[in-house]
Amino acid sequence: MPAYIHHHEDAEPAFIICPICVGLPMYVKDVEPHWSMAKIDFTYECSDCGMEIRQTVTKPELQH
């Protein structure tokens, strides 16, 4: 898995802000690649309130 993450290190956004806590950054809880390896699902979690947000990121060279 580390090779896959290193390969797509430019796909991860800088940070996500918790919409409930307003201003607290969320951390990456889980990274799940799609079967085609063209997309990655990031699950973010707030360390204060526990809210989770899921975001799908597409590899830049495969976007149309």
C-alpha positions in Angstrom: 0.0 0.0 0.0 2.8 2.6 0.7 3.8 2.4 -3.0 0.3 3.2 -4.1 0.0 6.2 -1.7 3.4 7.5 -2.8 2.4 7.2 -6.5 -0.7 9.4 -5.8 0.7 11.8 -3.2 -0.4 14.7 -5.4 -4.0 13.6 -5.3 -4.7 14.2 -1.6 -6.1 17.7 -0.7 -4.1 19.8 1.8 -6.7 19.5 4.5 -10.4 19.5 5.2 -12.1 21.7 7.8 -14.8 20.2 10.0 -18.1 21.9 9.2 -19.5 21.4 12.8 -16.5 22.5 14.8 -15.7 25.3 12.3 -12.0 25.7 11.9 -10.7 22.5 13.2 -8.8 20.4 10.6 -9.9 16.8 10.0 -7.4 14.0 9.7 -7.4 11.1 7.1 -9.0 8.1 8.8 -9.0 5.7 5.8 -7.7 5.5 2.2 -9.5 3.2 -0.2 -8.4 2.9 -3.8 -11.0 2.0 -6.5 -10.6 -1.2 -8.4 -9.4 0.7 -11.5 -6.8 2.6 -9.5 -8.0 5.8 -11.2 -9.8 7.1 -8.1 -9.1 7.1 -4.4 -11.7 7.5 -1.6 -10.5 9.4 1.4 -12.4 9.2 4.7 -11.8 12.2 7.0 -12.7 12.3 10.7 -12.8 15.2 13.2 -10.8 14.4 16.3 -13.2 16.6 18.4 -16.8 15.7 17.4 -16.2 12.5 15.4 -17.9 13.6 12.2 -16.8 11.7 9.1 -16.6 13.1 5.5 -15.9 10.9 2.5 -14.2 12.4 -0.6 -13.3 10.8 -3.9 -10.3 12.1 -5.7 -9.5 11.3 -9.4 -6.0 11.0 -10.7 -5.2 14.3 -12.5 -4.0 12.7 -15.7 -7.2 10.7 -16.1 -9.6 13.7 -15.8 -11.6 14.7 -18.8 
